[in-house]
């Protein structure tokens, strides 16, 4: 589907035509019932169903096996609750990825935001990745899931865990009130001048003005503004953000800017960074694949290849192993 992103979104995981959730539930049951666990069967089902279809499988599993009377399942301790049974059978990062798939996406991302703010320190990069890259409808669904699950408002937790201009940026994103439709080219030169005056054109930086413009107007409108900015300054607005800002605010505003320019390229870079250097940021890698595979993973793969001269699949194969690798590749290959 076409969107404000400026490209036609290509998912790699699509709803399976003629899906039979009850039969899928039976396959999963058999995969967990005997001696050992058939991980390949679990991957085969769950990596090729949409989020809605996985929720249907969950219901059919409970309907079919909620009261365990077949003996064999009971002996092994299977409960008839698919999520509980998967937890008892799986472990490690593979378990983490499967449970992510079994959670409705808004709730999963709400849980990831909560995790990013838990304990000592805050994972600002996760907050930015989730809150600075989504449309109003997606953000509203995440906010509602957060409130329902934690009995607290997301904005209140963000206020308690972040500060200053960075907090203002995240709260602005949570307003879910970006104009997503209007694009009046006649406004672009004036808005570009306002951005110039708030940054390079003055001593110090008016971060609030940057925030207002980046969080208010539609992506197509802002792309025109950035084109006009380049005419005024001879450099991109991204260069201005890079030189004018620092720390978490720079991280957040650069994410907004990069997503407006090319959202698929932003996520390609995030995927690359999750696997770069020593060790893998597995949690980020899992979240990026799970949260984008039904939206625009096809576009992200194209950008990844352009940016890094190798396929995303190749990078994942080199950086992960075992069942986690098979699951991620299943979702990315489509």
Secondary structure, DSSP 8 states (H G I E B T S, - for coil): -B-TTSSB---SS---TT--HHHHHHHHHHHHHSSS--HHHHHHHHTTS-HHHHHHHHHHHHHHHSS--SSHHHHHT--S-HHHHHHHH--HHHHHHHHHHTS-HHHHHHHHHHHHHSSSS--HHHHHHHHSS--HHHHHHHHHHHHHHHSS-HHHHHHHH--HHHHHHHHHHHT-----S---HHHHHHHHHHHHHHTTTSSS--HHHHHHHHHHS-HHHHHHHHHHHHHHHSS-HHHHHHHH--HHHHHHHHHHHHHHHHHHHHHHHHHHHHHSSSS--HHHHHHHHHHHTTTTHHHHHHHHHHHHSS-HHHHHHHH--HHHHHHHHHHHH-
